Amino acid sequence: MALALVGCDTGDGKTLKDPVGTVAPPTTTAPVDVQDVVPGDPALTATLPASLPADDVGFRVFAPWSDGAAIDPRHTCDGIDVSPAVSWVAPPAGTVELAVAVVDDSITNGPPFVHWVIAGIDPAAGSLLEGTPPVGAVQALNFFGDVGWGGPCPPPGEGAHDYRLTLFALNQQVELADGTPATDLLDFVELVAIASIDVVGTYGR
């Protein structure tokens, strides 16, 4: 099963803290039909199985790439630089809202290089559409100086970077504003997270 994260580099180096919280045990006993969770979402189809076994239904996140696989250039500075579709199943009990962060794991000589933090996501929604933040969501000011998504853009010839997409289950609403600095929003998300799950994608130029 795939888990996910993505990021980009402008050269000043930063690194993501370890996700906080614990993954809740399965909360259902019947198989989960993933196509019911993400109906007709072509960006996610390749990484989702037809169903999840009844004894293997826990908090999970899905991205358009498998864990450890390459990120499609459409999500990067070499393409249209659009945020990826994200899908999930089985948020733990007590989840009030969800948040997603994408950080460049390959930059380790400074604070985390944050490409995306979005909070205020309804757990019942089941998915985020590509390039479409939901109504009421809060997006941080990323490390490129833009509000919202900023895709992978590592220096040419440096080798592929690892981008970690983390889905956080939060026990309260995030009441910060759009444009809050990424590290501030991420710090708050990590503080109130009761569980997190991630998936890593790679990208090089």
C-alpha atoms as one frame of an Amber mdcrd trajectory, in Angstrom:
protein
   0.000   0.000   0.000   1.349   3.395  -0.931   1.911   6.298   1.412   3.126
   9.797   0.186   5.113  13.181   0.344   6.599  15.686  -2.113   8.909  18.713
  -2.008  11.309  21.057  -3.799  14.589  22.866  -3.292  15.682  26.419  -3.738
  19.008  25.706  -2.186  18.638  26.866   1.376  18.030  23.532   3.070  15.369
  22.437   5.544  14.076  19.220   7.161  10.776  17.819   8.414  10.238  16.741
  11.989   9.182  13.165  12.587   5.380  12.928  12.403   3.679  12.873  15.780
   0.880  10.687  17.049   0.204   7.022  16.568  -1.694   5.216  13.889  -5.057
   4.024  15.140  -6.007   0.348  14.838  -8.545  -0.665  12.216 -11.983   0.722
  12.940 -14.028  -1.431  10.547 -14.455  -5.157  10.133 -15.784  -5.271   6.581
 -13.624  -4.838   3.462 -13.348  -1.243   2.268 -14.059  -0.655  -1.408 -11.425
   1.944  -2.340 -13.351   2.969  -5.408 -16.134   4.080  -3.043 -13.593   6.207
  -1.194 -12.223   7.870  -4.338 -14.814   7.475  -7.067 -13.448   7.975 -10.554
 -10.275   9.817  -9.572  -7.843   9.025 -12.442  -4.869  10.597 -10.642  -5.131
   7.974  -7.888  -6.273   4.865  -9.722  -2.794   3.495 -10.423  -1.795   3.296
  -6.762  -5.050   2.029  -5.235  -5.963  -1.661  -4.976  -9.484  -2.780  -5.776
 -10.208  -3.243  -2.060  -8.570  -3.436   1.342  -8.717  -6.716   3.311 -11.041
  -6.722   6.307  -8.112  -7.274   8.678  -5.968  -4.547   7.107  -8.104  -1.405
   7.316  -6.236   1.342   9.168  -5.400   4.986   8.633  -3.885   5.184   5.138
  -2.993   7.830   2.585  -2.728   7.519  -1.195  -1.007   9.782  -3.720  -0.581
   9.593  -7.518   2.768   7.839  -6.970   3.676   4.701  -5.015   5.930   4.982
  -1.969   9.478   5.548  -3.199   8.442   6.074  -6.828   9.064   9.086  -9.063
   6.719  12.075  -8.972   5.074  12.989 -12.275   6.634  16.216 -13.663   3.148
  17.760 -13.873   3.400  18.327 -10.099   6.815  20.020 -10.346   8.425  23.239
 -11.575   9.164  21.453 -14.858   5.464  20.902 -15.536   2.260  22.757 -14.698
   3.193  22.637 -10.999  -0.230  21.513  -9.788  -0.899  20.037  -6.359  -1.465
  16.269  -6.354  -4.698  14.463  -5.652  -4.648  12.891  -2.194  -6.962  10.218
  -0.810  -7.323   8.501   2.561  -9.207   5.833   4.491 -10.001   5.200   8.169
  -9.070   8.410  10.015  -8.822   7.498  13.719 -11.571   8.151  16.240 -11.425
  11.723  17.526 -10.307  13.211  14.209 -11.839  16.679  13.788 -10.038  17.639
  10.589  -7.095  16.591   8.429  -3.985  18.388   7.201  -1.431  17.565   4.511
   2.206  18.647   4.368   4.887  18.058   1.736   8.517  18.509   2.785  11.872
  17.896   1.071  13.519  15.169   3.169  16.808  15.526   1.284  17.597  18.930
   2.805  19.021  18.331   6.261  21.117  21.404   7.064  18.380  23.709   8.309
  14.671  23.958   9.066  12.332  21.832   6.934  11.944  22.968   3.334   8.168
  23.031   3.087   6.423  22.817  -0.276   2.860  22.612   0.956   0.814  22.726
   4.128  -2.965  22.622   3.874  -5.325  22.195   6.834  -9.058  22.432   7.452
  -9.820  19.287   5.438 -13.029  17.380   6.215 -12.115  13.769   7.121 -15.390
  12.560   5.589 -14.479  13.976   2.163 -12.232  11.004   1.406  -9.992  12.872
  -1.036  -8.537  16.135  -2.284  -8.811  16.812  -5.997  -5.735  17.699  -8.013
  -5.084  21.455  -7.915  -8.313  22.172  -6.020  -8.160  23.056  -2.318 -11.521
  22.457  -0.626 -13.717  25.349   0.505 -12.682  26.454   3.971  -9.176  24.992
   3.796  -6.181  26.962   5.072  -2.955  26.971   3.039   0.412  28.153   4.276
   2.950  30.445   2.661   5.399  27.911   1.230   9.186  28.289   0.991   8.932
  29.725  -2.521   6.950  32.647  -1.140   3.565  31.536  -2.507   0.380  30.527
  -0.716  -0.473  26.917  -1.488   1.434  24.311  -3.461   5.007  24.724  -4.685
   6.205  21.592  -6.423   9.581  19.827  -6.428  12.340  21.795  -8.115  15.728
  20.448  -6.989  18.943  21.895  -8.470  19.798  20.286 -11.840  22.455  17.605
 -11.605  22.153  17.230  -7.832  20.335  13.929  -7.979  16.795  13.033  -7.013
  15.380  14.446  -3.800  12.922  12.663  -1.518   9.614  14.429  -0.907   7.514
  13.262   2.020   3.758  13.791   1.863   2.257  13.426   5.326  -1.425  13.262
   6.193  -2.191  14.370   9.762  -5.336  13.600  11.758  -6.016  16.563  14.060
  -8.066  16.657  17.267  -9.170  20.271  16.771  -9.787  22.849  14.089  -6.931
  24.949  12.762  -7.919  28.581  13.174  -4.892  30.151  11.482  -5.225  32.257
   8.354  -4.294  31.607   4.747  -0.722  32.743   4.202   0.519  31.739   7.651
   4.242  30.888   7.284   4.643  27.206   6.471   6.761  26.335   9.495   4.252
  28.003  11.847   1.296  26.115  10.381   3.250  22.856  10.295   4.340  23.289
  13.928   0.718  23.758  14.983  -0.462  20.789  12.925   2.175  18.550  14.504
   1.224  19.805  17.965  -2.446  18.825  17.684  -2.033  15.695  15.536  -3.319
  12.442  17.016  -2.023  10.339  14.103  -0.031  10.727  10.914   0.763   8.620
   7.865   3.000   9.396   4.916   4.283   8.417   1.499   7.535   9.461  -0.196
   8.027  10.440  -3.822  11.279  11.250  -5.601  12.192  13.842  -8.210  15.451
  14.887  -9.877  16.432  17.215 -12.699
